[in-house]
Amino acid sequence: MNNKAQALTLEGVTAALLLLLVLYTLFQSSLVISPVWSELGDAQLKQIGYDTLRVLDRDESYNDSLKYMLYHLNKTDPEYPKPNEEFINSLETLLTSSIRYRLEVSWTNITGNSTLRNFNFIENLVLINNTPTPDAVMVSRLVVLDNRSLTPSSPFMPNLDNVTSSYPIVVEVRLILWAV
Amino acid sequence: MDDNGRLSLDMIIGVSIFLFVFIYVAQFLPSVFADVRSEISLAHEAYKVAVILAEDPGRWDNGSMNGTGWENHWNELNVVFRPGLAYSRDHPNYLSYEKIKAFQDAVDDNYTKVKEYLGLKTPDSDYEFNVSIQTLDSKPYRKTLIQDWDGNYTLNAGRAIVTTQMARFERIVWIDDIEELTGNITIDTDKGSYPTTICTLSGSDVDCRFNYIYPVNMFVIDVLQLYTPSPTLSLCLDIGSCAAGSCSLGGPNLIHIDGTDINLEEREYNLKDLINQKFKELGAKNGDNVCIRVSVRDLKVKLYQSDTIDYIAGNPTAKLVVVVWQ
């Protein structure tokens, strides 16, 4: 029998199935492979973070403001470095229960004496120590504190030998956010 | 017979299947991504409108005059305007109540015109929008709008949302006119002035009652003046409807809140957290009706209270929500 020019059915069907499988996988994953979606989610989360810090950055006469919280951090407090309750309540009201957060501050510690000042020490402090997920976003805001309003037990108090400093303290408040 | 040079049937079938699938994919794939592209462009539009409204005071121009006070000129002849709700360019997120109300009126008056001014209607595109001010805990599936003291919505402008294919962008904002949002409840015991709808005079004391849904969003007392001889303020908390009688006043120069005393001074007290904590201790659950009875003696005070808006760092705070769809 001459088998030439006859269809090899099994190979043909396998090839067609393979193509259909690839097609199906492509359709199923088309939204996942689009990176722009996650970027849009990040943009909304970041905007909420920036707005939150902006709303809280008010006069220190309000107990739930960012400045009040920073001025009242006290190294002798048993709960240090946890922020005051009013601040946490307002922060969590703004972020709502669907967003988790971690709160950090960093600043330049001034050391030295009457003739020499060093600004080389970047200090970091984690105020709320939650562990972020890999897709977390970070926002920050710079807050200027008046040196003269700080108490000796404040973590931001300059470490100078018998010298009073008039340098303002610039604190970077970092809020790391992720959705749950 | 010589079979060389003939086209194999296998190849014809293979090429046919391949071409068929390839043409099908080529035709179908762009329509799959069209949805994604469309929603991404919607998100950009929603972001743009949210930024314009939250961060810009807006602008108006009639050819000879212009300025940022569009809220006073939007309905004049030959005026073009760009709506913006910010109090000023230096205060992003700080919204002007007057501009909010003008925006609501302008959208109600001519939705299409405002759409053009916001850049949502161009020769190439036409988007629908809805802009509202919602509570901080409002969700897309459970929308809670902020209400003025008279019960009207503060802002709910644009078309009703009838589609699931839309983009939503939120900004956290605060609003400048606390009295429009919470009502002006001023009590001056020495002058005998108080809002008669919610307060009564009882001897030299003024007794008021406020009904809420737990948890309370805002309860601020601004003490303006202490009178002699015994300035006092007491708050009694009830779950359900208000208990009979007035809240008994305690010792002078103190604020008494259901067993907790705070020194009474001429300043503002944000009592929301303390009141909610007390209600929680009394067994209140989310959504319960609760009542706060207030008694005042020898004081001039202002009360700011709201069922919807939150009071954060000295300002009424809410969410500006922009939804855009095609």
Interface residues (C-beta under 8 A of the other chain):
Chain A: N2 K4 A5 Q6 A7 L8 E11 G12 A15 A16 L19 L20 L23 L26 F27 S30 L31 S34 V36 W37 L40 A43 Q44 Q47 I48 D51 T52 R54 V55 L56 D57 R58 D59 S61 Y62 N63 D64 S65 L66 E85 E86 N89 S90 T93 L94 T96 S97
Chain B: M1 D3 R6 S8 L9 D10 I13 G14 I17 F18 V21 Y24 V25 L29 V32 F33 V36 I40 A43 Y47 P92 N93 L136 D137 F169 E170 R171 I172 V173 W174 N270 D273 D310 I312 A313 G314 N315 T317
